[in-house]
Amino acid sequence: MVNREVDDRVQVEAETVVALAQQFRGLKKRALELAEQLQVLEQGYLKPSDDEAIHQLWQAYWRSRSVLLAIIDEAYLIGKGPQSTEVIEEVLPAASDSSSVNLSSCQQSWMVLGVTAALILVDAARFVREEFHENEPVRRILDMPSPEYGIPAGSYSDIQKGLFSATHVWRMHHALEVFYTATEDMKTVQDKNGAVFTEAVQIAQNLMPRLEVSLASFVKLWAKGKIRRAAHSIGRDGIRKVFYALQEWVGTQAGDVSISSQISCLPVDIETQLRDFIQPGDVFVTRKEHALTNYFLPGYWPHAILYLGPTDKKLADIDDEHMVLEAQRDGVRVRSLQNALHIDKVCVLRPQKGQECIQRCLQRGLQHAGKAYDFDFDFTRSDRMVCTEVVYRAYEGDLVDFELISRTGRLTVSAEDLLRMALREDGFSLAAVYCGEQFVCGPEAQSIVAATL
């Protein structure tokens, strides 16, 4: 059972990495088209519409970047060795006997995903530098903070500083030597993980030339002993060199973002109260502390989940009969309630309609299962979706007419927009909240949630 779940998770994350590689190719194309339109060097300043277009692209870049950083961090935690038992159990909640996991195969698979994610980020950062570094007005905008999305001041400069740190590039070079040697003998692993995983390997191999460091910088740091100290700290175990280098690199790229291996889960008594309380059609607005994907999304409450209730198991091959419909980085999927409750805080929103209407809306929502995740947060398209868009497309019209809010040129509904709707009794009511102490229902829940917005 566990081996199958490990293999399934590798497949899911391989699909995510490949999708993000495609997403970054699309962002590059849009950036080049924008660069042609700007002609900033001639006019010497940016128009408001130019400013908004740059912010929109930069926020899309940061959202996608945060997912890749999370995959790299996950690759490190799972792949570093047998001591990662508790992490495997967190990532694969149904797993109860992690000793049966083939860690050698698991390590190789996650090494590929982590290195591929890192190389996509290196390539993207180099692209931004190559196209816009000499363009001072654009560079100033990229360094501006976006507090609503958690993008700090100086973000462009910090990324470039980390990208061209010879010590960190050397670490990645060293990791890639091991990676390249390992992939030559990985035909069995590639065959096992399928075509998408093989595509991830190919992406990594194609992007390897993008990871270069100038000989002058390398020699300078070697003379100062910095590279020798880095080499000594990496150790002797080949595959661990990869994961060490990835963890060091993701730490420098994440900047002030908090990274923690702390496992998110509700206390047992709170989960029991929640399970007894919820009804089909409820919407969970959640927060997971220390998650990289909390960042670069608007507000304290970044995520929304649609609760389906006890559901026909034909919808998904999972053990928990209670299911949710949720968009995560791997797309819109029917998932177990147990999986959805790997969170730290939760608000329960209840639709203000009868069950007949709610069931009709849930069936409409299920039509979107299997779609890809929308890293652009573009509500005008329905072939790709974010978490709140699942709620929006399930309930729009029958339950409430949603007011889409423009954020840097994109019409969206955020998780906190859903909370504000519930606080004013607009289609939803705020039924309950757990914010770290007690599971609270009724009017008291409203004051607790309002204080977080």
C-alpha positions in Angstrom: 0.0 0.0 0.0 2.7 2.5 1.0 4.9 1.8 -2.0 1.9 2.5 -4.3 1.2 5.8 -2.5 4.8 6.8 -2.7 4.8 6.1 -6.4 1.5 8.0 -6.8 3.0 11.0 -5.0 6.0 11.0 -7.3 3.7 10.9 -10.3 1.6 13.8 -9.0 4.7 15.9 -8.3 6.3 15.0 -11.6 3.1 16.3 -13.3 3.3 19.5 -11.2 7.0 20.1 -12.1 6.3 19.6 -15.8 3.2 21.9 -15.6 5.3 24.5 -13.9 8.0 24.2 -16.6 5.3 24.9 -19.1 4.0 27.8 -16.9 7.4 29.5 -16.9 7.7 29.1 -20.7 4.3 30.9 -20.9 5.5 33.6 -18.5 8.6 34.1 -20.6 6.6 34.5 -23.8 4.4 37.1 -22.1 7.4 38.9 -20.7 9.0 39.1 -24.2 5.8 40.5 -25.7 5.5 43.0 -22.9 9.2 44.0 -23.4 8.5 44.8 -27.0 5.5 46.9 -26.1 7.2 48.9 -23.3 10.0 50.6 -25.2 10.9 52.0 -21.8 14.4 53.1 -22.9 12.9 55.5 -25.5 10.2 57.1 -23.3 12.1 56.9 -20.0 9.2 56.1 -17.8 6.4 53.5 -17.4 2.7 54.2 -18.0 0.2 53.0 -15.3 -0.9 50.1 -17.6 2.7 49.1 -18.1 3.2 49.1 -14.3 0.2 46.9 -13.7 1.2 44.4 -16.4 4.7 44.1 -14.9 3.2 43.6 -11.4 0.9 40.9 -12.7 3.7 39.0 -14.3 5.9 39.3 -11.3 3.2 38.1 -8.9 2.6 35.1 -11.2 6.3 34.4 -11.2 6.4 34.5 -7.4 3.4 32.2 -7.0 4.9 29.6 -9.3 8.3 30.1 -7.7 6.8 29.4 -4.2 5.4 26.1 -5.4 8.7 25.0 -6.9 10.5 26.0 -3.6 8.0 23.9 -1.7 8.6 20.9 -4.0 12.4 21.3 -3.5 11.9 21.5 0.3 9.7 18.4 0.2 12.2 16.6 -1.9 14.9 17.3 0.7 12.7 16.1 3.6 11.6 12.9 1.9 14.8 12.1 0.1 17.4 12.7 2.8 17.1 9.2 4.2 15.4 6.7 6.6 15.2 9.4 9.3 12.4 11.1 7.3 9.8 8.5 8.4 7.6 11.1 10.0 7.8 13.3 6.9 6.7 10.4 4.6 3.8 9.9 7.0 2.9 13.6 6.7 3.1 13.6 2.9 1.3 10.3 2.6 -1.3 10.4 5.4 -2.7 7.0 4.7 0.7 5.3 5.1 1.1 3.4 8.4 4.2 1.4 7.8 6.8 3.6 6.2 9.5 0.9 6.7 8.1 -0.8 3.6 9.1 2.2 1.4 11.9 1.5 -1.0 13.9 4.6 0.1 16.6 4.0 -2.6 14.1 4.3 -5.4 12.2 7.0 -3.5 15.4 9.0 -3.0 16.3 8.8 -6.7 12.8 9.9 -7.8 12.7 12.9 -5.4 16.3 13.9 -6.3 15.2 14.2 -9.9 12.1 16.3 -9.0 14.1 18.5 -6.6 16.9 19.2 -9.1 14.5 19.8 -12.0 12.5 22.3 -9.9 15.7 24.1 -8.9 16.9 24.3 -12.5 13.5 25.7 -13.6 14.0 28.5 -11.0 17.6 29.1 -12.1 16.5 29.4 -15.7 13.7 31.8 -14.9 15.9 34.0 -12.7 18.5 34.2 -15.5 15.9 35.0 -18.0 14.6 37.9 -16.0 18.1 39.2 -15.6 18.9 38.8 -19.3 15.8 40.6 -20.4 15.3 43.4 -17.8 18.4 43.9 -15.7 19.6 46.9 -17.8 16.1 48.4 -17.8 16.2 50.5 -14.6 12.4 51.5 -14.6 11.4 47.9 -14.8 14.0 46.8 -12.3 12.6 49.4 -9.8 9.1 47.9 -10.1 10.4 44.4 -9.6 12.0 45.5 -6.4 8.9 47.2 -5.1 7.0 45.4 -2.2 3.6 43.9 -2.7 2.4 43.6 1.0 -0.9 41.9 0.0 0.9 39.1 -1.6 3.8 38.9 0.8 6.4 40.0 -1.8 9.1 41.9 0.1 11.0 45.0 -1.0 14.1 44.2 -3.0 12.8 40.8 -4.1 14.4 41.0 -7.6 17.8 42.1 -6.2 17.7 39.4 -3.5 17.0 36.7 -6.1 19.8 37.8 -8.3 22.2 37.9 -5.4 21.4 34.3 -4.5 21.5 33.3 -8.2 25.0 34.6 -8.7 26.5 33.5 -5.4 29.4 31.3 -6.6 29.2 29.2 -3.4 25.6 28.3 -3.9 26.1 27.7 -7.7 29.1 25.5 -6.9 26.9 23.5 -4.5 24.4 23.0 -7.3 27.1 22.1 -9.8 28.3 19.5 -7.4 24.8 18.1 -6.9 24.3 18.0 -10.7 27.4 15.9 -11.1 25.8 13.3 -8.8 22.4 13.8 -10.5 23.9 13.3 -14.0 25.7 10.1 -13.0 22.6 8.8 -11.3 20.3 9.5 -14.2 22.5 7.4 -16.5 21.5 4.4 -14.4 17.9 5.4 -13.8 16.1 3.6 -16.6 14.3 1.3 -14.1 13.2 4.3 -12.0 12.0 6.2 -15.1 10.2 3.2 -16.5 8.5 2.7 -13.1 7.4 6.4 -12.8 6.2 6.7 -16.4 6.4 9.2 -19.2 5.8 12.4 -17.2 8.6 11.6 -14.9 10.9 10.9 -17.9 9.8 14.3 -19.2 11.0 15.9 -15.9 14.4 14.2 -16.3 14.6 15.6 -19.9 13.7 19.1 -18.6 16.5 19.0 -16.1 19.0 17.8 -18.7 18.0 20.5 -21.1 18.4 23.2 -18.4 21.7 22.1 -17.0 23.7 24.5 -19.2 21.8 27.4 -17.6 23.6 26.7 -14.3 27.0 28.4 -14.9 29.3 30.4 -12.7 32.1 32.6 -13.9 35.6 31.2 -13.5 36.7 34.5 -12.0 34.1 34.3 -9.2 34.8 30.7 -8.6 38.6 31.2 -8.3 38.1 34.2 -6.1 35.9 32.3 -3.6 38.2 29.3 -3.7 41.1 31.5 -2.8 39.1 32.8 0.2 38.4 29.2 1.3 34.6 29.6 1.0 34.2 26.9 -1.6 36.5 24.5 0.3 34.4 25.0 3.4 31.2 24.3 1.4 32.8 21.2 -0.1 33.8 19.9 3.4 30.3 20.5 4.8 28.5 18.6 2.0 30.0 15.2 3.1 30.7 12.0 1.2 27.4 10.3 0.5 26.6 11.0 -3.1 22.8 11.3 -3.1 22.9 13.2 0.2 25.1 15.8 -1.6 22.2 16.5 -3.9 19.7 16.9 -1.0 22.1 19.0 1.0 22.8 21.3 -1.9 19.0 21.6 -2.6 18.2 22.5 1.0 21.0 25.1 1.1 19.9 26.5 -2.2 16.2 26.7 -1.4 17.1 28.4 1.9 18.9 31.2 0.1 16.2 31.5 -2.5 13.4 31.7 0.1 14.9 34.7 1.8 12.8 35.8 4.8 10.2 33.1 4.2 9.8 30.6 7.1 10.6 27.0 6.2 9.8 24.3 8.7 9.4 20.6 8.7 6.7 20.9 11.5 3.8 18.7 10.7 0.5 20.4 10.3 -2.6 18.7 11.8 -5.6 19.5 13.9 -5.7 18.2 17.5 -7.6 14.9 17.7 -10.4 16.4 19.8 -10.8 19.4 17.4 -10.9 17.0 14.3 -13.6 15.0 16.0 -15.7 18.1 16.7 -15.2 19.2 13.2 -16.2 15.9 11.6 -19.3 15.8 13.8 -20.2 19.4 12.8 -19.7 19.7 9.1 -22.3 19.2 6.4 -22.0 18.5 2.7 -21.5 21.7 0.8 -19.6 23.4 3.6 -16.5 25.4 2.5 -13.3 25.2 4.6 -11.1 28.3 4.6 -7.8 27.1 6.0 -4.3 28.0 7.0 -1.3 25.8 7.3 1.5 27.5 9.4 5.0 27.6 8.0 3.9 26.5 4.5 5.8 28.1 1.6 2.6 28.2 -0.4 1.0 30.5 2.2 3.3 33.2 0.9 2.5 35.3 -2.3 -1.2 34.7 -1.8 -3.4 37.4 -0.5 -4.3 37.5 3.2 -3.9 35.4 6.4 -6.3 32.7 5.2 -4.9 31.6 1.8 -6.8 28.4 0.9 -10.4 27.1 0.3 -11.7 23.5 0.2 -15.2 22.3 -0.8 -16.6 19.5 1.4 -18.5 16.9 -0.6 -19.6 14.7 2.4 -19.9 10.9 2.4 -19.5 10.2 -1.3 -19.5 7.2 -3.7 -16.0 5.7 -3.7 -16.1 5.4 -7.4 -15.1 9.1 -7.5 -11.7 8.4 -6.0 -9.6 5.4 -4.9 -9.2 6.6 -1.3 -9.9 5.0 2.1 -11.9 7.8 3.7 -15.5 7.8 2.7 -15.7 11.5 3.5 -14.3 13.5 0.6 -13.5 17.0 -0.5 -13.0 18.7 -3.9 -9.8 20.7 -3.7 -7.4 22.5 -6.1 -3.8 22.1 -5.1 -0.6 22.5 -7.2 -1.3 19.0 -8.7 -4.7 20.2 -10.0 -8.4 19.8 -9.0 -8.9 16.5 -7.4 -11.3 14.6 -5.2 -9.4 13.9 -2.0 -10.0 12.4 1.4 -11.2 14.6 4.3 -8.3 13.3 6.3 -5.9 14.7 3.7 -7.6 18.0 3.8 -7.3 18.2 7.6 -3.5 18.4 7.5 -3.9 22.1 8.5 -3.5 24.3 11.6 -6.5 26.6 11.4 -9.9 26.4 9.8 -13.1 28.4 9.2 -16.3 26.6 8.2 -18.6 28.4 5.8 -22.1 27.1 5.3 -24.1 27.8 2.2 -27.5 29.4 2.9 -29.6 27.0 0.8 -31.3 23.7 1.2 -29.5 20.4 0.5 -31.3 19.9 -2.9 -29.7 23.1 -4.2 -26.4 22.3 -2.6 -26.2 18.8 -4.1 -26.8 20.3 -7.5 -24.0 22.8 -7.0 -21.6 20.0 -5.7 -22.4 18.0 -8.9 -21.5 21.0 -11.0 -18.3 21.4 -9.0 -17.3 17.8 -9.6 -17.4 18.4 -13.4 -14.1 20.3 -12.9 -12.3 17.4 -11.2 -9.2 16.4 -13.1 -8.4 19.9 -14.4 -5.0 21.5 -14.0 -4.0 24.1 -11.4 -4.1 27.7 -12.6 -0.8 29.3 -11.5 -2.0 32.6 -13.2 -5.1 32.9 -11.1 -7.1 33.8 -14.2 -10.9 33.4 -13.4 -11.8 34.1 -17.0 -10.7 30.6 -18.1 -12.1 27.3 -16.7 -9.7 24.8 -18.1 -7.4 25.5 -15.1 -8.5 26.4 -11.7 -7.3 27.7 -8.3 -8.9 26.6 -4.9 -11.3 29.5 -4.6 -12.4 29.1 -8.2 -13.7 25.6 -7.4 -16.0 27.2 -4.9 -16.9 30.0 -7.3 -17.8 27.8 -10.2 -19.7 25.3 -8.0 -21.9 28.0 -6.4 -22.1 30.9 -8.8 -25.7 31.7 -9.7 -27.5 29.1 -7.7 -26.2 30.2 -4.3 -24.9 33.7 -4.8 -23.7 36.2 -7.4 -20.0 36.5 -6.6 -18.3 39.9 -6.9 -15.0 39.3 -8.6 -12.3 41.7 -7.3 -9.6 43.1 -9.6 -6.1 42.4 -8.3 -3.3 43.7 -10.6 -5.6 43.3 -13.6 -7.0 39.9 -12.7 -10.6 39.4 -11.6 -10.5 36.9 -8.7 -12.1 35.7 -5.5 -9.7 35.1 -2.6 -10.3 32.9 0.4 -10.6 36.0 2.5 -13.2 37.3 0.1 -15.3 34.2 0.9 -14.8 34.9 4.6 -16.0 38.5 4.2 -19.1 37.2 2.3 -19.9 34.9 5.2 -19.5 37.7 7.7 -22.1 39.8 5.9 -24.3 36.7 5.3 -23.9 37.0 1.6 -24.6 33.4 0.3 -22.7 31.8 3.2 -22.8 32.0 6.9 -19.8 31.6 9.2 -20.7 28.4 11.0 -17.5 27.8 13.0 -13.8 28.5 13.5 -10.8 26.8 15.0 -8.0 29.3 15.4 -5.6 27.5 17.7 -7.5 27.3 20.9 -11.2 26.1 20.8 -13.6 25.0 18.2 -16.0 27.9 18.3 -19.5 28.2 16.7 -22.0 30.9 16.5 -21.6 34.7 16.9 -18.4 34.4 18.9 -16.8 32.8 15.7 -17.5 36.0 13.8 -15.5 38.2 16.1 -12.6 35.8 16.1 -12.5 35.6 12.3 -13.1 39.4 11.8 -10.0 40.1 14.0 -7.8 38.1 11.5 -8.9 40.0 8.4 
